[in-house]
Amino acid sequence: MLRELLASVRRHRLTDPQAWLGRFVIWFAAVGVGLAAVVFAQLFEHVYRIFSGWYARFFWLPLLLAPAVGAAGVWLTRRFFEGAEGSGIPQVIAAGADGINDSGLRRFVSMRIAVGKFFLVLAALGGGFSVGREGPTVQIGAALMVAGRRFLPRTFEVDAKSLLVAGGAAGLAAAFNTPLAGIVFAIEELARRFEQGTNGVLIAAIVWAGIVSLALLGNYTYFGRFYVADVPLSIMPVLLVCGIVCGLAGGLFGRLLLSAFRDMPWVARVRNAHPVLFGGGCGLLVAALGLATAGATFGGGYETTRGMLAGTVAPPWYYTIARFASTWLSTASGLPGGIFAPSLAIGAGIGTDLTPLAPVGVNAAAVTALCMAAYLAAVTHAPLTSFIIVMEMVDGHAMVLSLMAVAMIANVVSRLVGRPLYQTLAERMLARLPDEARQRRVEESL
């Protein structure tokens, strides 16, 4: 028995100082991911409060601010921080693709990109754009984790892809304060396969990032807590409607984002020939939508979503359409910014519109949460991650089966409308990658 125990200790390198040094480096990097996520979240809220204060005093200011931020943000991104545009999740997927060498990886994930992402997302929010911070935190987390690779001992066996997945998952877990969703996100979206050698690195990173978030922000739920009794079977027709409607809407969003510039060549010509001007024009339209909705479409939509769940906010009928358009413009502009939070806001708006269909015994918050999970699943094509995120964010464990079912329905419907958003964007990024950024076949055979 003792001999087997000693053999197990040696096999797992529990007495190897180099192995322990490698583990400490990864844990330290994971702590850094947690700290970055917390600081990002706090600054995100602070910047939006500043913008809201300015808007309350000078209602016309977004008409100047949004175009200026859009144009300047696109210019800075293309000039100094190429790879920081968009949400950041497609970049992490592309960086982990087979055949990508260190040169290719640095085009998608690096500290330079992470720094640009951090500040440019805050700038976009300060300009009133409909952006979130969760997707960008995934890219920032992956960059921090990969940056720690240079401090690992040579004998510590962990590849860059494992660090990418671990850092990205830790970033999502810390951003939403949902550790289970971080693990599922790594399996479902980032890695698409789960290798045994990745398990320890992934879980350790998520645990340490989660501990930092918990220690600094407390055990909070993202949108608060609400009570949901056992969901009756009578909700099934509403659940089906929510899944189909959100699936169509989310699929349409992805399709418009992926194909609009191909279907409208004149728009593509302007965007390619004058990207800075295009970014400013998108900013002007975002500002116009914000003013037309009395500011409801500015920012990521956190406060409005929280109010809809609590029943204290009843947005007008046009809110969902306007938020949809504002998010599309913000994403298409070329600025860095995520779509998780705006997608949840759009889903909450759809849920509010469908609440009158709910049977007796099902409160409005339950329908809103169902549509949040469904729309997020339709946009990301990650149904497991989506329903777990919503379940953990709103403490809705009593309706886990309903959330799971509606996310699956929406995902199926969305796939009938268009291709997976993140995977398709990653494929396009890889297609533009120069040959020197790919691993040569000769090198792969060595």
Secondary structure, 3 states (H helix, E strand, C coil): CHHHHHHHHHHCCCCCHHHHHHHHHHHHHHHHHHHHHHHHHHHHHHHHHHHHHHHHHCCCCHHHHHHHHHHHHHHHHHHHCCCCCECCHHHHHHHCCCCECHHHHHHHCCHHHHHHHHHHHHHHHHCCCCCECHHHHHHHHHHHHHHHHHHCCCCCCCCHHHHHHHHHHHHHHHHHCCHHHHHHHHHHHHHCCCCHHHHHHHHHHHHHHHHHHHHHHCCCCCCCCCCCCCCCHHHHHHHHHHHHHHHHHHHHHHHHHHHHHHHCHHHHHHHHHCHHHHHHHHHHHHHHHHHHCCCCCCCCCHHHHHHHHHCCCCCCCCHHHHHHHHHHHHHHCCCECECHHHHHHHHHHHHHHHHHHCCCCCCHHHHHHHHHHHHHHHHHCCHHHHHHHHHHHHCCHHHHHHHHHHHHHHHHHHHHHCCCHHHHHHHHHHHCCCHHHECCHHHHHC
